[in-house]
Amino acid sequence: MASPDAHAYKRAATLQRDHCKLTLYLHLPPGELETSTANVLLSLCRSPWTRPHSVDASNSSTVTEFILVGFEKSSPYTRAFLFTLFLVLYSLAMAMNSLIIFITWTDPRLNSPMYFFLGHLSLLDVCFITTTIPQMLVHLLIKNHTVSFVSCMTQMYLVFFVGVAECILLAFMAYDRYVAICHPLSYAQIMSRQVCVSLVSTCWIFGMINGIFLEYMSFRNPFCRDNHVENFFCEAPIVIALSCGDVQFSMKMIFADATVVLLSPMVLIVTSYVRILASILSKASSSGRGKTFSTCASHLTVVILLYSSAMFSYMNPRSTHGPDKDKPFSLLYTIITPMCNPIIYSFRNKEMKGAMGRALKRIGPAQAESV
C-alpha cells in the first residue's frame, strides 16, 4: 500500500501537470495546439512531476552519511572549553577504570565476586566511553561532522550492546551485595565462581543479542529525509525519526525493549537495597548504619543517574525531546556515569585502596629497572 507521502506527492504532481497544460493552452496560438512543438511541450509537463524520485519507501535509501550537529552551533570559545572539559573527564574515566581492571584481574587478594563484577563494570565503562567520546572530541576541533552510514550503525550497535550489558550487570552487583549482607553464611555457596561467570556471561551475551534486535528496529526503514542528527553521537530515537516508512512501529518496539531492559534490573536493584537497609537497621550499630546508608546512597546515586538518563532518551515520547534536552541526558550516561562508577564503587573501598597502593609499589620498581 502506498504511503501517505506518496499520495500527497501524486496529488501535487497532478495539480502541477494540469497547471502546466493550462498555461500552454493559454499562451500558444490556436493554430499551434496540434503541432509537434506543442506535443513536445506537453510531454515536458508530464515528465518531471509524474515520476516521484525519492518518496517511494522501497526506492528511497538515498542517505549514505549523517551529520552530527552536536555542538556545531556553539561559539569557538565554547567549543574550546567543552573540548578541554570533556578531554579531562574522558582521561580521568579511562585512567580510573583501567586501573580498576588491572587491579581486580592481577591482585590475588581481590578474588571475591564483588571485585570480579567491578572489573567487568570498568571494562564496560571503558568500551562505552570509547564508543562516543573520542568522536565528539574530534568534532569539537574540526568543522566536518560527517559520519558514514556504516559508522553510525556500528556506533549505535555498540551503545546498545554495552549499555544493556551494564544495566544488567548493575542489577547482579546489587544482588551480590544483598546476598553478602543478608545471607553471609551462604554467600560463598550462592555466589560461587561458576555462578559469577554465568551471570557476567549473561550480561555480555544478552547485550549482544539485544543489540542486534535494536539495531534491526532502528534501520529496518530506508532513510530518505534529513540526515542531520541533533546530538553528538548517533542516538537511536533521533536517527529513527529521520527514517521513512513506519517510524512509530520502530519507536514502540524500542520503547517496549527499554521498558524490559531498564525497569526489570532497576526493580531488582531497588529491592536488593531495600532489603539490605532493612537488615542493617535491625542488626547493625549506629556507626554501622551510617556507613551502610552512605554506601547504599552512593550506589543508588549512580544507578539513578544511569537509568533516569537512559529512560529519558529511550522511553519518552519524541514530542518531549529537543537538542537542548537530549544532549545533557546523553552526556550523563555516556561520560558522567562511567567516570562516577570507579569513585563510587571502588575508590571509597579500603581493600581497593590497599590494592592500589600495592600496585603502585610494583609499578615503581619496574619502571626504575627499565630506566
Buried (B, 14 or more C-beta within 10 A) or exposed (E): EEBEBBEEBBEEBEEBBEEBBEEBEEEBEEEEEEEEEBEEBBEEBEEEBEEBEBBBBEEBBEBEEBBBBBBBEEEEEEBEEBBEEBBEBBEBBBEBBBBBBBBBBEBEEBEBBBBBBBBBBBBBBBBBBBBBBEBBBEBBEEEEBEBEBEBBBBBBBBBBBBBBBBBBBBBBBBBBBBBBBBEEEEBEEBBEEEBBEEBBEBBBEBBBEBBEBBBEBBBBBBBBBEBEBBBBBBBBBBBBBBBBBEBEEBBEBBBEBBEEBBBEBBEBBBBBBEEBBEBBEEEBEEEEBEEBBEBBEBBBEBBEBBBBBBBBBBBBEEEEBEBEEBBEBBBBBBBBBBBBBBBBBBEEBEBBEBBBEBBEEEEEEEEEEEE
